[in-house]
Amino acid sequence: MPGAELPEWTQIDLTSRRGGVGQRITAGLLVASGVIGFALGLPSLSEWWWELVLLGFGCLLMVLLGIGLWINASVSADATVTLKQSGVRVDLPVVAAFETTDESVRYQLQLRLPEPDGAREHLVHACGHHRCVAAGRAAPHAELPVLMDATKKTWGVIHGSDGS
């Protein structure tokens, strides 16, 4: 169909099997802590209503964070398995790097896609992993290993040595 735009590339946070299990264990502990904390704290409350509200809010927040972490671990693990089955490993050149002031993200990297028709399309990866920081400092003379599937337009930076 003329005029239809191609879908954007989707970045997947590659998760190892061990990392997914660790996230699920942490999520389970968060949910259990919230439920047990509420059950143990409820009998010791005095007659003040705000104590119940604070206890309920804190415990509910822990349960919701645990559920969100569990869902995110499941989605990341499923997407990683799919990308590993259908994707290929390529080294993408880092064409630009921008240091950020956020504590959790050290560099924002622009990676150039290999396009057969000569078009210059870029992907953006924001990361604080030591491999990405080193590539950001060496840009534009650096490359990052990437697992990508051009048919589904999914990709993920390989941070580990085993492709995850």
LOTI-333918 format. One record per residue (C-alpha): residue in one letter; x, y, z. Coordinates in steps of 0.25 Angstrom, whole numbers, plus 5000, padded with zeros to 4 digits. Layout:
N
   res     c1     c2     c3
     A      X      Y      Z
...
This chain:
164
   res     c1     c2     c3
     M   5000   5000   5000
     P   5006   5013   4996
     G   5008   5023   5007
     A   5008   5013   5018
     E   5019   5014   5028
     L   5028   5003   5032
     P   5027   4999   5046
     E   5038   5004   5056
     W   5049   4996   5061
     T   5046   4990   5075
     Q   5057   4988   5085
     I   5057   4976   5094
     D   5064   4975   5107
     L   5071   4962   5105
     T   5070   4954   5118
     S   5077   4941   5121
     R   5070   4929   5127
     R   5077   4931   5141
     G   5073   4946   5140
     G   5058   4943   5138
     V   5058   4933   5149
     G   5065   4943   5159
     Q   5055   4954   5155
     R   5043   4944   5158
     I   5049   4940   5171
     T   5050   4955   5175
     A   5036   4958   5170
     G   5031   4946   5179
     L   5038   4951   5191
     L   5032   4965   5189
     V   5018   4960   5188
     A   5020   4951   5200
     S   5026   4962   5208
     G   5014   4971   5205
     V   5004   4961   5209
     I   5011   4956   5221
     G   5014   4970   5226
     F   5000   4974   5225
     A   4995   4961   5232
     L   5005   4963   5243
     G   5004   4978   5245
     L   4988   4979   5245
     P   4986   4973   5259
     S   4996   4983   5265
     L   4990   4995   5260
     S   4983   5005   5270
     E   4970   5012   5267
     W   4976   5022   5258
     W   4970   5021   5244
     W   4983   5027   5237
     E   4991   5015   5242
     L   4983   5005   5235
     V   4983   5014   5222
     L   4999   5015   5223
     L   5000   5000   5225
     G   4991   4997   5214
     F   4997   5006   5204
     G   5011   5002   5207
     C   5008   4987   5206
     L   4999   4989   5194
     L   5011   4996   5187
     M   5020   4985   5190
     V   5010   4975   5184
     L   5008   4983   5172
     L   5023   4985   5169
     G   5025   4970   5171
     I   5014   4967   5161
     G   5019   4977   5151
     L   5033   4971   5152
     W   5028   4957   5150
     I   5020   4961   5137
     N   5033   4969   5132
     A   5042   4957   5134
     S   5032   4948   5127
     V   5031   4957   5115
     S   5046   4960   5114
     A   5049   4945   5115
     D   5038   4941   5104
     A   5043   4952   5095
     T   5058   4948   5097
     V   5055   4934   5093
     T   5047   4938   5081
     L   5058   4947   5077
     K   5069   4937   5079
     Q   5061   4927   5070
     S   5059   4936   5058
     G   5070   4947   5060
     V   5084   4948   5055
     R   5096   4954   5062
     V   5102   4966   5055
     D   5112   4977   5060
     L   5106   4991   5058
     P   5115   5003   5057
     V   5113   5013   5068
     V   5111   5026   5060
     A   5109   5036   5072
     A   5109   5035   5087
     F   5103   5045   5097
     E   5107   5044   5112
     T   5094   5046   5120
     T   5093   5052   5134
     D   5084   5041   5139
     E   5090   5032   5149
     S   5084   5019   5143
     V   5088   5022   5129
     R   5102   5026   5125
     Y   5101   5027   5110
     Q   5091   5028   5099
     L   5097   5022   5087
     Q   5092   5023   5072
     L   5095   5011   5064
     R   5094   5010   5049
     L   5086   4999   5043
     P   5092   4992   5031
     E   5082   4995   5020
     P   5083   4988   5006
     D   5076   5000   4999
     G   5086   5010   5005
     A   5077   5017   5014
     R   5083   5022   5027
     E   5074   5017   5038
     H   5078   5018   5053
     L   5075   5011   5066
     V   5076   5018   5079
     H   5081   5010   5091
     A   5082   5016   5105
     C   5090   5008   5115
     G   5100   5008   5126
     H   5106   4994   5124
     H   5121   4994   5124
     R   5122   4990   5109
     C   5112   5001   5105
     V   5120   5011   5113
     A   5133   5007   5106
     A   5126   5008   5092
     G   5121   5021   5096
     R   5135   5026   5100
     A   5141   5021   5087
     A   5130   5026   5077
     P   5130   5027   5066
     H   5140   5016   5065
     A   5133   5006   5072
     E   5123   4994   5069
     L   5113   4987   5078
     P   5109   4973   5076
     V   5094   4973   5074
     L   5084   4961   5072
     M   5073   4966   5061
     D   5062   4961   5053
     A   5059   4969   5041
     T   5046   4963   5038
     K   5040   4966   5051
     K   5048   4978   5053
     T   5053   4974   5067
     W   5067   4976   5073
     G   5074   4975   5086
     V   5089   4979   5090
     I   5097   4967   5094
     H   5103   4970   5108
     G   5108   4956   5112
     S   5117   4947   5105
     D   5107   4936   5102
     G   5098   4944   5094
     S   5089   4949   5105
